[in-house]
Amino acid sequence: MAKLTDFNLPLSVNLDDSMAMMPNLKLSGFKEVVVTARISVDGNVALQSGELEGATQTITMTPEAQQVAVTISRVITSTGS
């Protein structure tokens, strides 16, 4: 997870095992991942209506570094709560 508070778009972020939210959930421990990016309205990690989000298709992990693009293309209109 990368939480950025001061940025300009477009933006590049490098994800690796050091960014795991929990030590047992390292990026290298997964065969497939989906990369999601969200622009929060208040900086809180909880999903809120009005935030902007984008996600990749499922990515098969490889030992080599991969470059993927996430297009922010969806406005969150309901959080289901």
C-alpha positions in Angstrom: 0.0 0.0 0.0 1.2 3.5 -0.9 -0.4 6.5 0.7 0.6 9.7 -1.0 -0.6 13.1 0.2 1.4 15.5 -2.1 1.4 14.4 -5.7 0.8 15.5 -9.3 -0.7 13.2 -12.0 0.3 11.2 -13.8 2.2 9.4 -11.0 4.5 6.5 -10.8 4.7 4.2 -7.7 6.9 1.2 -7.2 5.2 -1.5 -5.1 7.3 -4.2 -3.3 7.2 -6.4 -0.3 8.3 -3.6 2.1 4.9 -1.9 1.5 2.9 -4.9 2.8 0.1 -3.8 5.3 0.8 -7.1 7.2 4.1 -9.0 7.2 2.4 -12.3 6.0 0.7 -10.5 3.0 3.8 -9.6 0.9 3.3 -8.9 -2.8 5.7 -11.7 -3.7 3.5 -14.3 -1.9 0.8 -14.0 -4.5 0.5 -15.6 -7.9 -2.0 -13.1 -9.2 -2.8 -9.5 -8.1 -5.1 -6.6 -9.0 -3.6 -3.2 -8.5 -6.1 -0.6 -7.4 -5.7 3.2 -7.0 -8.0 5.5 -5.3 -8.1 9.3 -4.8 -9.7 9.9 -1.3 -11.8 12.9 -0.5 -10.5 13.1 3.1 -7.3 11.0 3.3 -9.1 8.2 5.2 -8.5 4.6 4.0 -12.3 3.8 4.4 -14.1 4.0 1.0 -16.4 7.0 0.7 -18.9 8.2 -1.8 -17.4 10.8 -4.2 -13.9 9.2 -4.3 -12.2 8.3 -7.6 -10.9 4.8 -8.3 -9.3 2.6 -10.9 -8.0 -0.9 -11.1 -6.1 -3.2 -13.4 -7.2 -6.5 -14.7 -5.7 -9.5 -12.9 -2.0 -9.5 -13.2 0.0 -12.8 -13.1 3.1 -12.2 -11.0 6.6 -12.9 -12.4 10.1 -12.7 -10.8 10.9 -9.7 -13.0 9.6 -6.2 -12.4 6.5 -5.3 -14.3 5.1 -2.0 -15.3 1.3 -1.6 -15.2 -1.0 1.3 -15.7 -4.0 2.1 -13.5 -6.5 4.5 -15.0 -8.7 6.4 -12.5 -12.0 6.1 -14.3 -14.8 5.5 -11.7 -16.5 7.7 -9.2 -17.6 5.9 -6.1 -21.4 6.5 -5.7 -22.2 4.1 -3.0 -20.2 2.4 -0.3 -22.8 -0.3 0.5 -23.2 0.8 4.1 
